[in-house]
Amino acid sequence: MSKSWNMRLIRPLAAAALLLAAAGAARADAVEALRDFVREAKTGRAAFTQTVTAPDGAKKKSSSGSFEFARPNRFRFEYRKPYEQLIVADGQKVWIFDADLQQASARPLAQALGATPAALLAGGALDKDFNLSNLPSAQGLDWVQAMPRDKEAVFQSLRVAFKGRTLAAIEVVDSFGQHSRLDFNELATNVPVPAEDFRFVPPKGVTVVE
């Protein structure tokens, strides 16, 4: 085999190897971006849009609102459209308040949180609670799969997306096959977040279930 033939063979192989190495590095960066987010983002706020798709893929529901968190284990999801709902974790309990129903419910944090997407965003035990693996980039985003170590988790799969080093989206498939996606916008981390945002006092006349 001639030297020129060797070079014609080696060059494309070397180029392919470099491309594969670069792709692997990009996916590894997504895992590190998630770890960095959990480690370094002590507080944060963002707007979000949520899309829920039925298991058959035929029905979709959209909602939007705002999200805030402060580590450890304090967060606030405030849904504004198409209906109002508030989910608040104060570090001890998780409250859910439906304004239309005038009903509030509460559960101990340890029972309500577990290895959930909220725990991933606002908790601190990332590698303790989840097995992380890299996924191929898609939709212009770098994706990480986070599988719960708890065998009794209430969802089948959880994927987290970053655009560069910025949290962009979370996708969840629950135990019934329902698909939920949260897209985050205007994310700001390590910003002042009022402590009272994570306190919930049931309004007068509201039915409380604990």
C-alpha positions as CSV (number, residue, x, y, z in Angstrom):
1,M,0.0,0.0,0.0
2,S,1.5,3.4,-1.0
3,K,2.2,6.2,1.3
4,S,-0.3,8.5,-0.6
5,W,-3.0,5.8,-0.2
6,N,-2.3,5.7,3.6
7,M,-2.6,9.5,3.8
8,R,-5.9,9.5,1.9
9,L,-7.2,6.8,4.3
10,I,-5.8,8.4,7.5
11,R,-7.0,11.9,6.9
12,P,-10.8,11.2,6.8
13,L,-10.4,8.7,9.7
14,A,-8.6,11.4,11.7
15,A,-11.3,14.0,10.8
16,A,-14.0,11.6,11.9
17,A,-12.2,10.9,15.2
18,L,-11.9,14.6,15.9
19,L,-15.7,15.1,15.2
20,L,-16.6,12.3,17.5
21,A,-14.3,13.7,20.2
22,A,-15.8,17.1,19.8
23,A,-19.4,15.7,20.0
24,G,-18.5,13.8,23.1
25,A,-17.0,16.9,24.7
26,A,-20.2,18.9,23.9
27,R,-22.4,16.3,25.6
28,A,-20.0,16.1,28.6
29,D,-20.3,19.8,28.9
30,A,-24.1,19.5,29.3
31,V,-23.7,17.2,32.3
32,E,-21.2,19.6,33.8
33,A,-23.5,22.5,33.1
34,L,-26.2,20.7,35.1
35,R,-23.8,20.0,38.0
36,D,-22.6,23.6,37.8
37,F,-26.1,24.9,37.9
38,V,-27.0,22.8,41.0
39,R,-23.7,23.8,42.7
40,E,-23.4,27.4,41.8
41,A,-27.0,28.8,41.3
42,K,-28.1,29.5,44.9
43,T,-31.2,31.5,43.8
44,G,-32.9,32.1,40.6
45,R,-36.0,33.3,38.8
46,A,-37.4,32.7,35.3
47,A,-40.6,32.9,33.2
48,F,-41.8,29.5,31.9
49,T,-44.2,27.9,29.4
50,Q,-45.4,24.4,30.1
51,T,-46.8,22.1,27.5
52,V,-48.5,18.8,28.6
53,T,-49.2,16.1,26.0
54,A,-51.4,13.1,26.6
55,P,-49.9,9.6,26.2
56,D,-51.4,9.2,22.8
57,G,-49.9,12.5,21.7
58,A,-53.3,13.8,20.5
59,K,-54.1,16.3,23.3
60,K,-52.0,19.2,24.4
61,K,-52.5,21.8,27.2
62,S,-50.3,24.9,27.6
63,S,-49.9,27.1,30.6
64,S,-47.4,29.8,31.6
65,G,-46.2,31.6,34.7
66,S,-43.1,32.3,36.7
67,F,-40.6,30.2,38.7
68,E,-38.3,31.1,41.6
69,F,-36.0,29.1,43.8
70,A,-33.6,29.4,46.7
71,R,-31.5,26.5,47.8
72,P,-32.0,24.4,49.7
73,N,-35.6,23.1,48.9
74,R,-37.5,26.4,48.5
75,F,-39.2,27.1,45.3
76,R,-42.3,28.8,43.9
77,F,-44.2,28.0,40.7
78,E,-46.9,30.6,40.0
79,Y,-49.2,29.7,37.1
80,R,-51.0,32.6,35.6
81,K,-52.5,31.4,32.3
82,P,-54.9,29.9,31.5
83,Y,-55.8,29.5,35.2
84,E,-54.2,30.5,38.5
85,Q,-52.4,27.9,40.6
86,L,-49.6,28.4,43.1
87,I,-47.0,25.7,44.2
88,V,-44.8,26.8,47.1
89,A,-42.1,24.9,49.0
90,D,-41.0,26.6,52.2
91,G,-38.3,24.2,53.2
92,Q,-40.7,22.2,55.4
93,K,-43.9,21.7,53.4
94,V,-45.1,21.9,49.8
95,W,-48.3,23.9,49.4
96,I,-50.6,23.8,46.3
97,F,-53.2,26.5,46.1
98,D,-56.0,26.5,43.5
99,A,-57.5,30.0,43.4
100,D,-60.6,29.0,41.4
101,L,-61.4,26.1,43.8
102,Q,-60.4,28.1,46.9
103,Q,-58.6,25.1,48.1
104,A,-55.1,24.6,49.5
105,S,-53.3,21.3,50.3
106,A,-49.9,20.7,52.0
107,R,-47.6,17.7,52.3
108,P,-44.3,17.3,54.1
109,L,-41.4,18.3,51.9
110,A,-39.7,14.9,52.1
111,Q,-42.8,13.1,50.8
112,A,-43.7,15.6,48.1
113,L,-40.2,16.3,46.7
114,G,-38.3,13.1,46.5
115,A,-36.4,12.6,43.3
116,T,-38.6,15.0,41.2
117,P,-37.8,17.7,38.7
118,A,-38.4,20.3,41.5
119,A,-35.8,18.5,43.6
120,L,-33.4,18.7,40.7
121,L,-33.9,22.4,40.3
122,A,-34.0,23.5,43.9
123,G,-32.4,20.6,45.8
124,G,-28.8,19.9,46.3
125,A,-28.2,16.2,46.2
126,L,-28.0,15.8,42.4
127,D,-25.7,12.8,42.1
128,K,-27.2,11.2,45.2
129,D,-30.7,11.3,43.8
130,F,-30.1,10.9,40.0
131,N,-28.1,8.9,37.6
132,L,-26.9,11.3,34.9
133,S,-26.1,10.4,31.3
134,N,-25.3,12.4,28.2
135,L,-27.8,12.6,25.3
136,P,-27.2,13.9,21.7
137,S,-27.8,17.5,21.1
138,A,-31.2,18.3,19.6
139,Q,-33.3,21.4,18.8
140,G,-30.2,23.5,19.3
141,L,-29.9,22.4,22.9
142,D,-27.6,20.1,24.8
143,W,-29.5,17.4,26.7
144,V,-28.9,15.4,29.9
145,Q,-30.9,12.4,31.1
146,A,-31.5,12.3,34.8
147,M,-32.9,9.0,36.0
148,P,-34.0,8.7,39.6
149,R,-32.2,6.3,41.8
150,D,-35.4,5.7,43.8
151,K,-37.2,2.8,42.1
152,E,-40.5,4.2,43.3
153,A,-40.2,7.6,41.6
154,V,-43.4,8.9,40.1
155,F,-42.0,9.5,36.6
156,Q,-40.4,7.3,33.9
157,S,-37.8,9.7,32.6
158,L,-36.5,13.2,33.0
159,R,-34.4,15.2,30.5
160,V,-32.7,18.6,31.1
161,A,-31.6,20.9,28.4
162,F,-29.0,23.7,28.3
163,K,-28.2,26.3,25.8
164,G,-24.5,26.9,26.4
165,R,-24.4,27.1,30.2
166,T,-28.0,28.4,30.6
167,L,-30.8,26.1,31.7
168,A,-33.3,26.1,28.8
169,A,-35.9,23.3,29.3
170,I,-37.0,20.2,31.3
171,E,-38.9,17.3,29.8
172,V,-40.7,14.8,32.0
173,V,-42.6,11.6,31.2
174,D,-44.7,10.5,34.2
175,S,-45.7,7.0,35.2
176,F,-48.8,7.2,33.0
177,G,-46.9,8.2,29.9
178,Q,-48.0,11.8,30.0
179,H,-45.3,14.1,28.6
180,S,-44.6,17.6,30.2
181,R,-42.1,20.2,29.0
182,L,-41.1,23.3,30.7
183,D,-39.3,26.0,28.6
184,F,-37.6,28.7,30.6
185,N,-37.0,32.3,29.5
186,E,-35.2,35.2,31.1
187,L,-33.5,33.0,33.6
188,A,-31.5,35.0,36.2
189,T,-29.4,33.2,38.8
190,N,-27.9,34.4,42.1
191,V,-30.3,37.3,42.3
192,P,-32.1,38.6,45.4
193,V,-35.3,36.6,45.9
194,P,-37.5,37.8,48.8
195,A,-37.9,35.2,51.5
196,E,-41.6,35.9,51.8
197,D,-42.0,34.5,48.2
198,F,-41.5,31.0,49.8
199,R,-44.1,31.5,52.5
200,F,-47.7,30.5,52.1
201,V,-50.5,31.5,54.4
202,P,-53.9,30.2,53.3
203,P,-56.3,33.0,52.6
204,K,-59.3,33.4,54.9
205,G,-62.1,31.1,53.8
206,V,-59.9,28.7,51.9
207,T,-60.4,25.0,52.5
208,V,-57.1,23.4,53.7
209,V,-56.2,19.8,53.3
210,E,-53.1,18.3,54.9
